[in-house]
């Protein structure tokens, strides 16, 4: 064996020893790192106990301010005196106010309709002091009265406050003004037959763009309400003028209110029933 070959073997053996030693040191460091690395702990949320659920319900109930005469007088400050008096009378006798809304299907147009918006507002403000009902009818006042006569619609629910939109727009060109007013008197009489001190409140349907005879009908309704001593919510004061380009923006299909129109209408009613 020559000296060159011997030297080559020595160098090869040295390289192998260096590789083996380096690998061993790497494994020792890796093991040490894994021993020192902290473990990750997953903490699951504790289940809500029945006691905690009960406390949450009690807190929500406590958030609803109890009804008393002082608060009721503030809430009803914008109402007509006959309506305010009935609210106070029911509170004094520890009774609820049964609230009924009667009108055309315009109350359901929009997302959501003005009737639902009013219902939500009354519930949030008066809580259990008011129970809300509604009768939505797609037809004229004559057709509505026929439904009552044939007992397909009843008004015998002991209602205290009745907000009625007397189908004036649906009556346009079909039912004369005097007949519509006679129908209102009939409804009023039936309601007082069940609840002697019940209060009827009238409101017009929504305005329509560039209306003509329909405007005359609504003016007659306002005059009739004043002559009969019936409270009248004139929400037309909140709508754009009949010739305004802004009015169609609040109306949709068949000149019925869209969501924006429903919100405007509802806010006018809410302002009447809820002063604060």
PyMOL commands that set and color helices and strands:
alter all, ss='L'
color gray80, all
select helices_A, chain A and resi 3-36+50-63+69-75+81-92+105-108+114-129+141-149+168-171+177-194+213-228+235-238+247-250+253-255+259-273
alter helices_A, ss='H'
color red, helices_A
select strands_A, chain A and resi 97-104+130-137+161-164+199-203+231-233
alter strands_A, ss='S'
color yellow, strands_A
deselect
rebuild
show_as cartoon
